[in-house]
Amino acid sequence: MPKQRIAQIAAARSGDKGEGSNVGIMGRSRLAYAFLKEHLSASVVREHMSAINSGAVERFEADNMLVLNFLLSDSLGGGGSASLKTDAQGKTHGLALLELELDIPQDVLDSVAS
């Protein structure tokens, strides 16, 4: 199966948390969330986001909302007004994570089709 961007099965929201950022990934269906929960680990996110995050990545789950929440501990270079980074509030980090490509099974893709 060809790799697909996780944007096919999820939405994202992100923002600053001091020197780090918070990225929420929301499955577009229960099946999509189950797939993401199994395949989107903190280490996968850390590798994908390595260009902007030099610190640890922690993952938290909110099963009742179909959300995986990732804290990127050192992604903002000091955060807010202290940072020279283009996106000092981490607003684009969710979009960057949605670009991650995984082997997504057809039944998961079908579960989010309109």
VMD Tcl script that builds the backbone (N, CA, C; Angstrom):
set m [mol new atoms 342]
animate dup $m
set s [atomselect $m all]
$s set {name element resname resid chain x y z} {
  {N N MET 1 A 0.843 -1.177 0.000}
  {CA C MET 1 A 0.000 0.000 0.000}
  {C C MET 1 A 0.890 1.242 0.000}
  {N N PRO 2 A 0.509 2.256 -0.758}
  {CA C PRO 2 A 1.335 3.477 -0.793}
  {C C PRO 2 A 1.181 4.285 0.499}
  {N N LYS 3 A 2.230 4.982 0.836}
  {CA C LYS 3 A 2.175 5.839 2.022}
  {C C LYS 3 A 1.231 7.006 1.770}
  {N N GLN 4 A 0.521 7.386 2.825}
  {CA C GLN 4 A -0.420 8.497 2.766}
  {C C GLN 4 A -0.107 9.471 3.902}
  {N N ARG 5 A -0.358 10.751 3.671}
  {CA C ARG 5 A -0.208 11.728 4.746}
  {C C ARG 5 A -1.292 11.483 5.794}
  {N N ILE 6 A -0.940 11.640 7.060}
  {CA C ILE 6 A -1.951 11.419 8.095}
  {C C ILE 6 A -3.052 12.472 8.040}
  {N N ALA 7 A -2.856 13.537 7.280}
  {CA C ALA 7 A -3.918 14.526 7.067}
  {C C ALA 7 A -5.150 13.883 6.436}
  {N N GLN 8 A -4.967 12.737 5.778}
  {CA C GLN 8 A -6.091 12.020 5.178}
  {C C GLN 8 A -7.067 11.504 6.233}
  {N N ILE 9 A -6.562 11.252 7.454}
  {CA C ILE 9 A -7.398 10.617 8.474}
  {C C ILE 9 A -7.462 11.402 9.775}
  {N N ALA 10 A -6.826 12.576 9.817}
  {CA C ALA 10 A -6.765 13.332 11.068}
  {C C ALA 10 A -6.771 14.830 10.821}
  {N N ALA 11 A -7.080 15.556 11.872}
  {CA C ALA 11 A -6.958 17.017 11.895}
  {C C ALA 11 A -5.985 17.356 13.017}
  {N N ALA 12 A -5.521 18.600 13.049}
  {CA C ALA 12 A -4.543 18.974 14.076}
  {C C ALA 12 A -4.805 20.381 14.590}
  {N N ARG 13 A -4.329 20.599 15.789}
  {CA C ARG 13 A -4.348 21.930 16.400}
  {C C ARG 13 A -3.086 22.044 17.233}
  {N N SER 14 A -2.425 23.182 17.172}
  {CA C SER 14 A -1.177 23.330 17.914}
  {C C SER 14 A -1.002 24.744 18.424}
  {N N GLY 15 A -0.100 24.876 19.391}
  {CA C GLY 15 A 0.202 26.187 19.949}
  {C C GLY 15 A 1.328 26.100 20.951}
  {N N ASP 16 A 1.696 27.256 21.498}
  {CA C ASP 16 A 2.864 27.315 22.377}
  {C C ASP 16 A 2.534 26.882 23.796}
  {N N LYS 17 A 3.539 26.318 24.437}
  {CA C LYS 17 A 3.519 25.943 25.843}
  {C C LYS 17 A 4.885 26.315 26.407}
  {N N GLY 18 A 5.122 27.590 26.613}
  {CA C GLY 18 A 6.421 28.052 27.092}
  {C C GLY 18 A 7.469 27.899 26.005}
  {N N GLU 19 A 8.522 27.148 26.305}
  {CA C GLU 19 A 9.584 26.924 25.320}
  {C C GLU 19 A 9.255 25.790 24.358}
  {N N GLY 20 A 8.148 25.106 24.601}
  {CA C GLY 20 A 7.748 23.997 23.750}
  {C C GLY 20 A 6.401 24.255 23.109}
  {N N SER 21 A 5.960 23.278 22.343}
  {CA C SER 21 A 4.647 23.401 21.712}
  {C C SER 21 A 3.822 22.156 22.005}
  {N N ASN 22 A 2.545 22.313 21.823}
  {CA C ASN 22 A 1.552 21.289 22.062}
  {C C ASN 22 A 0.882 21.003 20.717}
  {N N VAL 23 A 0.849 19.735 20.309}
  {CA C VAL 23 A 0.212 19.368 19.047}
  {C C VAL 23 A -0.835 18.299 19.329}
  {N N GLY 24 A -2.089 18.639 19.047}
  {CA C GLY 24 A -3.179 17.681 19.173}
  {C C GLY 24 A -3.521 17.113 17.810}
  {N N ILE 25 A -3.583 15.787 17.724}
  {CA C ILE 25 A -3.949 15.097 16.483}
  {C C ILE 25 A -5.268 14.382 16.740}
  {N N MET 26 A -6.301 14.753 15.987}
  {CA C MET 26 A -7.642 14.227 16.184}
  {C C MET 26 A -8.018 13.273 15.069}
  {N N GLY 27 A -8.292 12.034 15.423}
  {CA C GLY 27 A -8.731 11.070 14.422}
  {C C GLY 27 A -10.093 11.452 13.868}
  {N N ARG 28 A -10.271 11.310 12.559}
  {CA C ARG 28 A -11.542 11.673 11.915}
  {C C ARG 28 A -12.597 10.579 12.048}
  {N N SER 29 A -12.224 9.432 12.605}
  {CA C SER 29 A -13.157 8.340 12.897}
  {C C SER 29 A -12.540 7.503 14.017}
  {N N ARG 30 A -13.346 6.645 14.606}
  {CA C ARG 30 A -12.808 5.774 15.669}
  {C C ARG 30 A -11.721 4.851 15.119}
  {N N LEU 31 A -11.922 4.347 13.909}
  {CA C LEU 31 A -10.928 3.474 13.286}
  {C C LEU 31 A -9.639 4.242 12.993}
  {N N ALA 32 A -9.765 5.478 12.529}
  {CA C ALA 32 A -8.585 6.307 12.273}
  {C C ALA 32 A -7.829 6.570 13.578}
  {N N TYR 33 A -8.561 6.878 14.640}
  {CA C TYR 33 A -7.917 7.118 15.929}
  {C C TYR 33 A -7.202 5.859 16.419}
  {N N ALA 34 A -7.837 4.706 16.292}
  {CA C ALA 34 A -7.201 3.453 16.718}
  {C C ALA 34 A -5.913 3.211 15.939}
  {N N PHE 35 A -5.929 3.483 14.648}
  {CA C PHE 35 A -4.729 3.334 13.826}
  {C C PHE 35 A -3.640 4.296 14.298}
  {N N LEU 36 A -3.998 5.557 14.494}
  {CA C LEU 36 A -3.019 6.553 14.948}
  {C C LEU 36 A -2.467 6.192 16.322}
  {N N LYS 37 A -3.320 5.736 17.198}
  {CA C LYS 37 A -2.889 5.370 18.552}
  {C C LYS 37 A -1.844 4.261 18.501}
  {N N GLU 38 A -1.995 3.357 17.551}
  {CA C GLU 38 A -1.046 2.250 17.411}
  {C C GLU 38 A 0.244 2.669 16.701}
  {N N HIS 39 A 0.166 3.561 15.726}
  {CA C HIS 39 A 1.314 3.848 14.860}
  {C C HIS 39 A 1.992 5.201 15.066}
  {N N LEU 40 A 1.325 6.127 15.731}
  {CA C LEU 40 A 1.885 7.468 15.904}
  {C C LEU 40 A 2.440 7.601 17.329}
  {N N SER 41 A 3.631 7.073 17.500}
  {CA C SER 41 A 4.283 7.088 18.816}
  {C C SER 41 A 5.053 8.389 19.017}
  {N N ALA 42 A 5.466 8.623 20.233}
  {CA C ALA 42 A 6.291 9.796 20.536}
  {C C ALA 42 A 7.593 9.753 19.744}
  {N N SER 43 A 8.170 8.579 19.570}
  {CA C SER 43 A 9.432 8.483 18.826}
  {C C SER 43 A 9.232 8.770 17.343}
  {N N VAL 44 A 8.118 8.359 16.765}
  {CA C VAL 44 A 7.819 8.671 15.361}
  {C C VAL 44 A 7.655 10.183 15.192}
  {N N VAL 45 A 6.944 10.810 16.116}
  {CA C VAL 45 A 6.744 12.259 16.058}
  {C C VAL 45 A 8.075 12.983 16.249}
  {N N ARG 46 A 8.874 12.519 17.194}
  {CA C ARG 46 A 10.180 13.156 17.445}
  {C C ARG 46 A 11.045 13.129 16.196}
  {N N GLU 47 A 11.084 11.983 15.521}
  {CA C GLU 47 A 11.888 11.871 14.292}
  {C C GLU 47 A 11.345 12.794 13.202}
  {N N HIS 48 A 10.035 12.806 13.020}
  {CA C HIS 48 A 9.432 13.633 11.971}
  {C C HIS 48 A 9.632 15.129 12.243}
  {N N MET 49 A 9.590 15.521 13.496}
  {CA C MET 49 A 9.680 16.934 13.869}
  {C C MET 49 A 11.097 17.341 14.289}
  {N N SER 50 A 12.085 16.523 13.996}
  {CA C SER 50 A 13.456 16.771 14.469}
  {C C SER 50 A 14.047 18.091 13.969}
  {N N ALA 51 A 13.588 18.603 12.848}
  {CA C ALA 51 A 14.121 19.870 12.339}
  {C C ALA 51 A 13.720 21.056 13.217}
  {N N ILE 52 A 12.617 20.920 13.954}
  {CA C ILE 52 A 12.179 22.040 14.796}
  {C C ILE 52 A 12.222 21.741 16.285}
  {N N ASN 53 A 12.411 20.485 16.651}
  {CA C ASN 53 A 12.367 20.116 18.067}
  {C C ASN 53 A 13.621 19.355 18.447}
  {N N SER 54 A 14.382 19.910 19.379}
  {CA C SER 54 A 15.606 19.225 19.813}
  {C C SER 54 A 15.422 18.527 21.150}
  {N N GLY 55 A 14.258 18.647 21.744}
  {CA C GLY 55 A 14.019 18.052 23.056}
  {C C GLY 55 A 13.155 16.808 22.984}
  {N N ALA 56 A 12.682 16.419 24.133}
  {CA C ALA 56 A 11.851 15.226 24.255}
  {C C ALA 56 A 10.458 15.478 23.680}
  {N N VAL 57 A 9.787 14.385 23.337}
  {CA C VAL 57 A 8.393 14.424 22.919}
  {C C VAL 57 A 7.633 13.483 23.844}
  {N N GLU 58 A 6.560 13.988 24.430}
  {CA C GLU 58 A 5.697 13.170 25.280}
  {C C GLU 58 A 4.353 13.025 24.597}
  {N N ARG 59 A 3.726 11.849 24.752}
  {CA C ARG 59 A 2.408 11.604 24.161}
  {C C ARG 59 A 1.393 11.345 25.264}
  {N N PHE 60 A 0.238 11.966 25.107}
  {CA C PHE 60 A -0.881 11.758 26.011}
  {C C PHE 60 A -2.096 11.383 25.169}
  {N N GLU 61 A -2.968 10.576 25.727}
  {CA C GLU 61 A -4.141 10.111 24.991}
  {C C GLU 61 A -5.416 10.616 25.636}
  {N N ALA 62 A -6.353 11.033 24.812}
  {CA C ALA 62 A -7.689 11.406 25.259}
  {C C ALA 62 A -8.668 10.578 24.423}
  {N N ASP 63 A -8.840 9.324 24.830}
  {CA C ASP 63 A -9.651 8.383 24.056}
  {C C ASP 63 A -11.083 8.868 23.848}
  {N N ASN 64 A -11.642 9.534 24.845}
  {CA C ASN 64 A -13.031 9.987 24.729}
  {C C ASN 64 A -13.199 11.072 23.667}
  {N N MET 65 A -12.114 11.739 23.278}
  {CA C MET 65 A -12.170 12.776 22.244}
  {C C MET 65 A -11.456 12.360 20.962}
  {N N LEU 66 A -10.934 11.140 20.918}
  {CA C LEU 66 A -10.192 10.623 19.759}
  {C C LEU 66 A -8.967 11.477 19.460}
  {N N VAL 67 A -8.260 11.897 20.511}
  {CA C VAL 67 A -7.131 12.814 20.369}
  {C C VAL 67 A -5.859 12.243 20.976}
  {N N LEU 68 A -4.772 12.391 20.236}
  {CA C LEU 68 A -3.425 12.163 20.755}
  {C C LEU 68 A -2.798 13.537 20.912}
  {N N ASN 69 A -2.238 13.802 22.061}
  {CA C ASN 69 A -1.639 15.099 22.336}
  {C C ASN 69 A -0.139 14.906 22.522}
  {N N PHE 70 A 0.651 15.676 21.789}
  {CA C PHE 70 A 2.100 15.592 21.867}
  {C C PHE 70 A 2.666 16.901 22.390}
  {N N LEU 71 A 3.553 16.792 23.365}
  {CA C LEU 71 A 4.267 17.957 23.873}
  {C C LEU 71 A 5.689 17.891 23.350}
  {N N LEU 72 A 6.083 18.876 22.559}
  {CA C LEU 72 A 7.431 18.983 22.009}
  {C C LEU 72 A 8.179 19.961 22.914}
  {N N SER 73 A 9.077 19.437 23.735}
  {CA C SER 73 A 9.615 20.212 24.857}
  {C C SER 73 A 10.540 21.363 24.481}
  {N N ASP 74 A 11.192 21.315 23.344}
  {CA C ASP 74 A 12.116 22.392 22.991}
  {C C ASP 74 A 11.980 22.729 21.513}
  {N N SER 75 A 10.796 23.186 21.138}
  {CA C SER 75 A 10.534 23.447 19.727}
  {C C SER 75 A 10.410 24.926 19.384}
  {N N LEU 76 A 10.445 25.798 20.393}
  {CA C LEU 76 A 10.181 27.208 20.120}
  {C C LEU 76 A 11.350 28.146 20.379}
  {N N GLY 77 A 12.494 27.609 20.729}
  {CA C GLY 77 A 13.677 28.455 20.906}
  {C C GLY 77 A 13.503 29.552 21.941}
  {N N GLY 78 A 12.870 29.226 23.032}
  {CA C GLY 78 A 12.650 30.212 24.086}
  {C C GLY 78 A 11.203 30.656 24.189}
  {N N GLY 79 A 10.454 30.494 23.122}
  {CA C GLY 79 A 9.029 30.798 23.125}
  {C C GLY 79 A 8.696 32.267 22.957}
  {N N GLY 80 A 7.522 32.513 22.380}
  {CA C GLY 80 A 6.970 33.849 22.238}
  {C C GLY 80 A 7.952 34.904 21.786}
  {N N SER 81 A 8.050 35.973 22.540}
  {CA C SER 81 A 8.900 37.107 22.155}
  {C C SER 81 A 10.390 36.844 22.326}
  {N N ALA 82 A 10.767 35.763 23.018}
  {CA C ALA 82 A 12.184 35.453 23.227}
  {C C ALA 82 A 12.805 34.707 22.044}
  {N N SER 83 A 11.976 34.220 21.132}
  {CA C SER 83 A 12.456 33.367 20.057}
  {C C SER 83 A 12.703 34.132 18.762}
  {N N LEU 84 A 13.699 33.680 18.017}
  {CA C LEU 84 A 13.952 34.213 16.682}
  {C C LEU 84 A 13.334 33.330 15.603}
  {N N LYS 85 A 12.644 32.263 16.013}
  {CA C LYS 85 A 12.020 31.363 15.047}
  {C C LYS 85 A 10.838 32.051 14.372}
  {N N THR 86 A 10.595 31.671 13.132}
  {CA C THR 86 A 9.505 32.251 12.361}
  {C C THR 86 A 8.155 32.021 13.025}
  {N N ASP 87 A 7.954 30.831 13.569}
  {CA C ASP 87 A 6.687 30.489 14.225}
  {C C ASP 87 A 6.945 30.304 15.716}
  {N N ALA 88 A 7.100 31.386 16.417}
  {CA C ALA 88 A 7.461 31.336 17.840}
  {C C ALA 88 A 6.318 30.843 18.726}
  {N N GLN 89 A 5.104 30.743 18.197}
  {CA C GLN 89 A 3.983 30.219 18.971}
  {C C GLN 89 A 3.594 28.795 18.562}
  {N N GLY 90 A 4.290 28.217 17.628}
  {CA C GLY 90 A 4.047 26.827 17.247}
  {C C GLY 90 A 2.733 26.577 16.531}
  {N N LYS 91 A 2.148 27.592 15.933}
  {CA C LYS 91 A 0.847 27.428 15.279}
  {C C LYS 91 A 0.908 26.522 14.044}
  {N N THR 92 A 2.069 26.417 13.424}
  {CA C THR 92 A 2.189 25.573 12.223}
  {C C THR 92 A 2.655 24.150 12.530}
  {N N HIS 93 A 2.947 23.854 13.779}
  {CA C HIS 93 A 3.475 22.531 14.112}
  {C C HIS 93 A 2.457 21.419 13.851}
  {N N GLY 94 A 1.187 21.691 14.058}
  {CA C GLY 94 A 0.158 20.702 13.748}
  {C C GLY 94 A 0.119 20.388 12.266}
  {N N LEU 95 A 0.198 21.433 11.442}
  {CA C LEU 95 A 0.211 21.227 9.989}
  {C C LEU 95 A 1.439 20.436 9.565}
  {N N ALA 96 A 2.574 20.716 10.196}
  {CA C ALA 96 A 3.801 19.983 9.868}
  {C C ALA 96 A 3.656 18.506 10.212}
  {N N LEU 97 A 3.028 18.206 11.331}
  {CA C LEU 97 A 2.861 16.802 11.717}
  {C C LEU 97 A 1.877 16.089 10.793}
  {N N LEU 98 A 0.876 16.797 10.294}
  {CA C LEU 98 A -0.079 16.181 9.358}
  {C C LEU 98 A 0.578 15.758 8.049}
  {N N GLU 99 A 1.772 16.260 7.762}
  {CA C GLU 99 A 2.508 15.871 6.552}
  {C C GLU 99 A 3.200 14.515 6.693}
  {N N LEU 100 A 3.266 13.988 7.906}
  {CA C LEU 100 A 3.888 12.680 8.136}
  {C C LEU 100 A 3.160 11.621 7.310}
  {N N GLU 101 A 3.929 10.790 6.637}
  {CA C GLU 101 A 3.344 9.730 5.813}
  {C C GLU 101 A 3.502 8.380 6.493}
  {N N LEU 102 A 2.402 7.625 6.498}
  {CA C LEU 102 A 2.371 6.272 7.058}
  {C C LEU 102 A 1.655 5.358 6.068}
  {N N ASP 103 A 1.860 4.056 6.224}
  {CA C ASP 103 A 1.114 3.074 5.445}
  {C C ASP 103 A -0.261 2.924 6.078}
  {N N ILE 104 A -1.233 3.634 5.545}
  {CA C ILE 104 A -2.578 3.641 6.117}
  {C C ILE 104 A -3.445 2.640 5.353}
  {N N PRO 105 A -3.997 1.649 6.051}
  {CA C PRO 105 A -4.834 0.658 5.377}
  {C C PRO 105 A -6.083 1.276 4.736}
  {N N GLN 106 A -6.560 0.654 3.680}
  {CA C GLN 106 A -7.717 1.168 2.949}
  {C C GLN 106 A -8.954 1.277 3.819}
  {N N ASP 107 A -9.169 0.323 4.726}
  {CA C ASP 107 A -10.371 0.403 5.562}
  {C C ASP 107 A -10.344 1.623 6.479}
  {N N VAL 108 A -9.149 2.050 6.898}
  {CA C VAL 108 A -9.032 3.260 7.717}
  {C C VAL 108 A -9.340 4.484 6.845}
  {N N LEU 109 A -8.798 4.523 5.638}
  {CA C LEU 109 A -9.106 5.627 4.708}
  {C C LEU 109 A -10.595 5.690 4.406}
  {N N ASP 110 A -11.204 4.526 4.193}
  {CA C ASP 110 A -12.641 4.472 3.880}
  {C C ASP 110 A -13.479 4.953 5.057}
  {N N SER 111 A -12.988 4.770 6.273}
  {CA C SER 111 A -13.772 5.142 7.456}
  {C C SER 111 A -13.926 6.654 7.616}
  {N N VAL 112 A -13.106 7.429 6.906}
  {CA C VAL 112 A -13.184 8.891 7.004}
  {C C VAL 112 A -13.708 9.534 5.728}
  {N N ALA 113 A -14.020 8.712 4.718}
  {CA C ALA 113 A -14.506 9.240 3.443}
  {C C ALA 113 A -15.872 9.895 3.640}
  {N N SER 114 A -16.075 11.010 2.970}
  {CA C SER 114 A -17.341 11.747 3.096}
  {C C SER 114 A -18.426 11.156 2.247}
}
mol reanalyze $m
mol bondsrecalc $m
mol representation Tube
mol addrep $m
